[in-house]
Amino acid sequence: MSPILYRVGATDSALDDLVSNSLGAFILAIPFILLKPPLNGGAWLYGTIFAVLGPVFGTYVFLISLRYADVGIANVISYAYVVLLPILLLVISPSYLTYTWPAILIMIGLYLIMGSGKGTFYGYIMALLSAILYAFSFLALYRAYEYTNPWGIIFIRGITLMIGALILKIVVEGFRFKVSSKVFLAGLISYGVGGPLYVLSVDYAGIAVPTLITALSPVITEVLAIVKLKEKLNLKSTLGFIAVITGIIIASVIGI
């Protein structure tokens, strides 16, 4: 649902949208301090790296991608982190090597989508960059659990996301802000509610499987984009979309 709200609620500035999105996450993160989570140096270090790489910069470039590519396809590409993450996790365990072949299928799908003529190459590159940033951010998230609990991670992410978005906006565009109510709502839904649920699931099931399960999102988003935004897939982009989703599903099955 959030990518649709990002598109229909977008302002002239992706940084304004990032601030609006961050505000939703920030508001719902503050109450977690009441649970008195451990907030030591390690928690702040890895929680901040996680928040800056993914929710700040990863979301920012994704918001840019939506200005140059269809919502459904850009969202599919941004979820390439589902396979990138297990590959990065090879530094922890060689068992993640089994994710290589669904990763190849996903890369073939991305190639087809990028050459389909839908949107611009720049839009797709931004979506792919978002996936790369999020994949590395999840490595930091993996380490953050060694120092704090899910409530601490949610709190640190909310604080860092808000501060990071404001700093980025001020440095690049100055002090004038325009808040989008729809993007703010997307932040509440995605980062305020969905994010904490994901962080909590990682605490119970590890980082790989919950991350893979989030791959259901692109399918739902594509359906909503076709229904609500009247987006259409040509033959090449359809084949690419199917290849990416199939690769993600296979990776998910391997993970389970």
N, C-alpha and C positions, 0 to 999 in steps of 0.2 A: 504493500500500500504506500509506503513512504516514497519510493521513486516517482510515483504518479503525483503525489503532493509536491515533490520537489519541482517537477516540470510545470504543473499548473499554477504553482505559487511563486515561481522564480521571479526575482527582481532583476534589475539591470546589472547587479553585481553578484558574482558567485560568493564573494567574501561576506556580503550582507546576508546572503542565504546561509552561509556557514555559521555566522553569529546567531541567526534566528534558530537554526538547528541545535546549536550548542546550548542555547538558553533553555530549551526543553529538557535536555539531558541534565543540565546544571540544577534546575529546580527540583527534579525528582531524585537527584543524588544527595542533596544536602541532608535529608532526614536520616540517612544511613549512619551519620556520625553518632546518632543516639544509641546505636548498637555497640559503640566503643570498640571498633576494630583495631587491630595492631597497626600503627602508622609509624614504623621505624624507617631508617634510612634506605634499606633495601626495598621496602614497599614503595616508597616515594620514587626511587630511582627507576625501577622496572615498570611501575604503574605509569609514571610520566612518559617513559619511552614508548610504552604501549599506546597511550593516549595521543601522543604527538604524531607518531608514525601513521596510525590508523585513523582514529576519529577526527584528527585535525587535518593532516595533509592528505590522507587517503580519501576522506570525504570531500575535501576541497577540489581535488582533481576530478573526482566523480561528478560533482556538481558542474564542473566545466564541461565534462564529456556529454552531459545531458543537453547542452546547448548546441552540440554539433553532431549528435547521433540520436537515433530513436531510443526511447526509454527502455523498451523491452530488450533490445539487442545490447545496448550499453550495460544494462544490469547483468546480462548473462556474462559478458566479458569480465566485468568487475568481480564476478564470483570465481574466476580462475584461481583465486587464492585457495580454493578448496583442495586443489591438487598441488599447487605450489607449496603450501604449508607442509604436507607430508614429505615432499622432496627435501625441503629445508631441514626437516626433522631427522634426515639421514645422519646428521652429525651426532644425534643422540642414540639412534638405533638403526642398524642396517635392515631391519624388518620392513621399514617404510619403502624399500626398493620396489615392492610389489605395486606401488602406485604409479610407476613410470609409464606403463602402457596405457592406462586410462588418461594419463597426462598427454601422451602423444595424440590420442583421439581428440582431446579437447583442443590441442594446438591446431590440429587440422580443421576443426570446426571454426576456430577463431580466424584462421586464414581465409576460409570461405566467406565468413561474415564480413571481414574487412575488405574483401574484393567484390562484394555484392552490389556496391553502388548505393547502399543505404547509408545516409549520413556522410561524414567525411572521415578520412584516415586519421586526422588529428583527434577527432572525437573518440575513435576506437583506441588510439594510443593512450589517451588520458584515462579511459576506463581500465585498460590493461595496467597502466601505472598505478592506479588505485588498488588493483588486485595485488600487485607486488608489494606496495607499502603495507597493506593489511596483512599479507603473509608474514612479513618481517615483524610487524607489531605483535602478532600472536606468539612469536618466539619470546618476546619480552613478557607477554602475559603469562606464558608457561613458567618463566622464572619468578614472576611476582608472587605466585602461590607459595613459594618457599618462605616468604617473609610476612604475608598477611592472609586474611580470609577473603571470600567474595565481597563482603560488605566494604572492606577497606579498598579493594580494587575499584568497586563501583563509585565510592566516594572520591578517590583520587582521580579517576577518569573524568568524573563530572567537573571537578575543580580545574584540572589541567586543560580539558577541552574548552571550557569557557575562557580561561585566561589565554590559551594559545590562539583561539579564534580572534579574540579582541586585539592581541598584539599583532597578529598577521594583518588584520584589517587596518589598524592604525598605521603600521609601517608602510603598507602598500598604497592605501587609499585615503588615509587621514581619519579624522574623528567623527565624520558624519555617518550615522547609521540609519538604515531603513529595515525595520523588522517586518517579515512576511508572516502573517498569521497561519497560512497553510504550511509553510516550511517549519514554523515553530511547532505546529501540530505533528508534523512528521518527526521532529526531534523528540517530542513526548512519546510517540508510539515506538519509534525505532530505537533510539538511544536511551530514553527514559524507562521504557518497559521491556522491549525486546532485548536490549543490551544486558541489563541485570539478569534476565532469565538465562541468557547465554553464559554469562560469567558464572552463575550458580551451577549450570549444567556441567561446565568444565570441572568444577570442584568435585562433582559426583562421578563423572564418567571419563575424565581425562580430556585433553585438548583436541585430539584427532577426530573422534567420532562426532561429538557435538558440532564441530566446525563443518564436517561433511554433511550433516543433516540440514544445516542451514541452506544447503544447495536447493532445497525445495522452493526457496524464495523466487528465483528467476522464472520458474514456470508460472507461478501465480502472477508475478508482475507482467509477464508477456501477455497472459490472458486479459488482465486489466487494461494493458496498453492497447490491445486490439479493440476491446469493448468501449473503453472510455475515451481514448485518444484517436481511435480509428486508424491506428498504425497497421501496416500490411507487410507481409514477408514475401519476397520473390523466391523463385526456386532455389537460387544459390544460397541466400540467407536462411531459408527454411532448412536446407540440408546442413548448413553450418550450425544452426540453432539445435537441431536434432543431435548432431554429433557432440556438441558441447554438453547438452543435458544427459546424453547417454554416458559420456565419459564421467560426468559427475555422479550419476547414479551408480555406475560400476565401482567407482572409488568409494562411494558410501557403503556399498555392499561388502567390499573388501574390508572396510573399517569396522563394520559390525561383526 
